[in-house]
Amino acid sequence: MKKKVNIAIAGFGNIGSYFYKTLEKNNYHISVKTGRIPFVRYISAKNLNKKRLIKIPKSKWIKNPLDLPLRKEIDVIVELIGGSEGIAKKLVFSALRNKKHVITANKALIAKHGDQLATLAEQNKVNLEYEASVGGGMPIIRSIKEGLIANKINKVYGILNGTTNFILSSMQNSNKNFYDVLNDAKKLGFAESNPISDLNGNDSAAKIRILSSIAFNITISKDNILTEGIQNINLTDILYTKKFGYKIKLLSISEIKKNKLIERVHPCLIKSNSILSNIDGVLNAVVIEGSPVGKTILQGEGAGPGPTTSAIISDLCSVLRGNIKYPFGISSKSRKKIVKFDIKKHISSSYLRIDVKDIPGVLSSITNIFAKNKISIKNLLQNPDKKNKKATIIIITHKSLEKNYINLFSNLTKNKFVLKKPTFIRIEEV
């Protein structure tokens, strides 16, 4: 007779309810494939009285999620509360200490406390699964930990945020401005009412920290990483970069350079014919470079109830099969700390948009600043606005050090001819 495995769900919003319905619907098929019967014994939610489309027996409701780890009959806790602190943190730590398997979609929690949680899971011989924390329905974590286990990976990069990808690709395809497209994204449910962690790159930064750790067998980096968002990109940038044969994407990039780790999240100009340039809408995509596999790409929807539920059920099936695995692919004791690569030594070409006064001597003043900072200009366009006595200068540079760009930016901002903070986007060869 197949063993029943008791599950508790903490957090019952869109994801939690969708997961519950899908699990109920596919219960038999899962039991056939895993040899175990998954059964949702308890559900805990912030508002038990909220009107929901599905009826849940009163016997399943638990008011305080922190009671769940203390119940002996519970085998697996699915944490869908979110956030790196507060109840979510207390719940997951308590669950692992009480020898409960944990499945979570919480990237903030894993990025901040993943090392401690992994050690705790290993000590108590339970699983900590978090496939849904990065890439939604795209099985990137399991692919790196298991499918690519024989490879020495040296670089992981891609589009890890569906909201920003929707905004940038919609601006590209519709010629709408940033705020109009952002409002569209909110109406369609692709952006939250306050999408700041998506727009400023923090969401993507948490995800790339997690992928770095798995790919390179290292502890999660605690260093500040280069993180820039898309708030300063406007339709002008989209149109000019198109002329030069580029598209703008918010990329998350992690690689080993000279035995040091460089992690960064920022908008990039990438060639219109590159692998990632046509990943549009809310799709995510990740490229893994390693040996002997070469270059591998995974793509899929990065968020939403369907893709997230797919990842959670994948994790659940792994637990049901009874394999106790290291959360980050290897034991916590074997994972190493790695020195951070000095970002000032990073080399790239770049795009700059500089709004200036339209008076004699401006162009020579601007180009002199570039020369003084050891930055060579590859392409230059000047678009005058006679009516408002100003002009837009678009510059594509040759490759230069990040340190030089920092100095250049400082000098440009102080220049008396420059009307506002210039827009600066690195060019990435991917």
Secondary structure, DSSP 8 states (H G I E B T S, - for coil): --EEEEEEEE--SHHHHHHHHHHHHTHHHHHHHHSEEEEEEEEE-S-TTS--SS---GGGB-S-GGGGGG-TT--EEEE-S--SSHHHHHHHHHHHHTT-EEEE--HHHHHHHHHHHHHHHHHTT--EE-GGGSSTTS-HHHIIIIITTT-EEEEEEEE--HHHHHHHHHHHHH---HHHHHHHHHHTTSS-SS-HHHHTSHHHHHHHHHHHHHHHTB----S--EE--STT--HHHHHHHHHTTEEEEEEEEEEEETTEEEEEEEEEEEETTSTTTT--TTEEEEEEEEETTEEEEEEEE-SSHHHHHHHHHHHHHHHHTT----TTSS-GGG-B---B--GGG-EEEEEEEEEEE-STTHHHHHHHHHHHTT--EEEEEEEEEGGGTEEEEEEEE--EEHHHHHHHHHHHHH-TTB-S--EEEEE---
